Amino acid sequence: MSQKKTIWYTRCPVPTASGIAFQRGMFDAAFEGTAYQVRNIKQLGAARANTHFDHTLDASFREGGGSPPMWARANGRDTQLLAITFMDEILGICVRADDPAQSVADLAGRRFALPVWPTLVFNFMRFAAEKGFHSALKLHGLSEKDVQFVDTVNDRDMNAMVNHDFAEGKPGARRPSYSGAELKALLHGEVDAIFIRGAGVAQLMRATGGRIRCLYDLRDAPGLAERVNNSSPRLLTVSGSLVRAHPEAVIRYLQTLIRAARWALESPDDAYQAMAPECSIEPDDFKQVYRPDFLQRLMPAITPELIESAEIMKSFLCERGYLSTDFALAQWLNPEPLREALRREGLAENMVLPAA
């Protein structure tokens, strides 16, 4: 056989079918005997690490938080949106444990931390915090004009932190918190509230020994718009050239994610073990930071509600100037590979939109 074509993938340090497939060696098994091999972008080293955000690497997949691939698409990257997932995770407005505030409404006039990451090509951490604060304040009768925002600068290398996370390969493997600068500012009294989400909440609660508490969790918000944040929805995107030139490889990749999601449902305890290294938490932490049905939400899908969640995210990004230009989500979305992958895996086609 001639030299195999390499397909690259990257995923965020959150629960994803891609992460499970990586941990269980499912990509190697699925592509054995084909003209393709699937490899992690971190094998390319630091020089190409930013493709996780800007999608400049050809023949690559990405699964993770929705704002970076939207930013890349707005900047003209030739990508396609293949599938979406949405799992409610803790979206916490946190204060010091001794703070007298009993409600977000009690934080009027006080200081909120907005993260600054000079090393990031796209500051998705700031977007996440800004969106979280906006939603929480609105739900409590306030606006951003009613509080003060304080920049908290983190000059760590995000890419190195992510790679450390995945390289450990065991539950509970520690990496520095992405919210380290905000946490330091909170504990030192420089700000009064920070926003943290997902697995990072369990990590920080342990690390601080009860010195902070979650004042409000946006998972409890009544509407979808308030629960949208950087990792909800998660998007599966791919280089457009790969879809056009190697459609069978794209379908096989999607079949692998479908199998990984099905395995997680059938073997939940093993799934927690497989995902724990992805998130740098203990297996039992998943039950704290995610809703009980989150394993059911690993399955790549395209539904009206999932599309709505992506539209909500894109609208906020545009309104706040995170995207250089708007684009039509419907033109970015390509449901055909997922539809075919589901058909081959014997799953109901009502998980995707009807054919146009």
Buried (B, 14 or more C-beta within 10 A) or exposed (E): EEEEBEBBBBBBBBBBBBBBBBBBEBBBEBBEEBEBBBBBBBEBEEEBBBBBBBBBBBBBBBBBBBBBBBBBBBBEBBBBBBBBBBBBBBBBBBBBEEBEBEEBBBBEEBBBBBBBBEEBBBBBBBBBBBBBBBBBBBBBEBEEEBBEBBEBEBEBBBBBBBBBBBEBEEBBBEBBBBBBBBBBBBBEEEBBBBBBBBBBBBBBBEEBEEBBBBBBBBBEBEEBBBBBBBBBBBBBBBBBEBBEEBEEBBBBBBBBBBBBBBBBEEEEEBBBBBBBBBBBBBBEBBEEBBBEEBBEBBBBBBBEEBBBBBBBBBBBBBEEEBBEEEBEBEEBBBBBBBBBBBEEBEBEEEBBBEEE
